Amino acid sequence: MKHLLVPFFAILLTVGCKPEPAAPAAAAATNQIYAVRGVVQAVLPDHRTATIKHEKIPGYMAAMTMDLSVKDTNELNGLSVGDEITFNLVVTEDDDWIEKIQRTGKTAAVTPPPTWRVVESELKVGDTLPDYEFTSETGKPVRFSDFRGQAVAFTFFFTSCPLPEYCPRMNKNFAEARKILTTDTNAPTNWELLSISFDSSFDTPEVLSGYGKFYRGENADHWIFAVASTNTLAGLAPKVDLNFWRANGSISHNLRTVVLDGAGKISHQFDGNDWTPQQLAEAIRAAAKPNAP
């Protein structure tokens, strides 16, 4: 598993502690537009993304610091760290972006990013992932070892993650990959999807159960939603290069999806959200084969 030397802000998502909603919102039939105020924390070199610390958006989300993308890179021209801005946040069913950015002032109140370091204990493809226990949506414990002989694809999320291109995209990709595999009569059947929440203070089994039904309906075949305890995350996160922490009541994390083979060895890892359900389905097919490399 190769550690990607990418800018910190390219993979950061920081969310306030008070979820604005507790379950996935209904898909917007048209673009939803929110007027927002914030402070620029960073502008990525390609001018496609800016990290912005923004105020609470009533009725949608708490105050956050997060990466926000633009459709037109000219929108970020001339912006620098510390600029106070107003902008529109546009949200659709599957995407989100900002536009109509206006500079309104300047501030020195910029939050420096934490330093992420390469962790020596990070595992590589072919390494065996140690066993960890989670609490499933049924309230029962579930462990990686429960799935020996099966391919397991797992990702991380939390239910109050609001923007479509972050946690909701992970879950939609899982839903589509499951559809691809379950509708293909030639696909293997020895596989499982596992969506792991790292918000143990809010994502109870009851919350996870309702959230899971939003994405997979009443049929829970091949897909379990679970929550990891703080102690479990402390052990698991560095093994799979999951960067996760809490600060001032907020959750910060990158996006990480891992596929294990039937022996519990790491078969594939997807970084960020720039991967497709078809790619995940193919990785699961490969990992589900007997004696998969």
Secondary structure, DSSP 8 states (H G I E B T S, - for coil): -------GGGS-EEE-SS-S-SS-----SS-EEEEEEEEEEEE-TTSSEEEEEE--BTTTB--EEEEEEBSSGGGGTT--TTEEEEEEEEE-SS-EEEEEEEEEEE-S-----------TT---TT-B----EEEETTS-EEEGGGGTTSEEEEEEE-TT--STTTHHHHHHHHHHHHHHHHS-TTS-S-EEEEEEES-TTT--HHHHHHHHHHHHTT--TTEEEEE--HHHHHHHHHHTT--EEEETTEEEE--EEEEE-TTSBEEEEEETT---HHHHHHHHHHHHSTT--
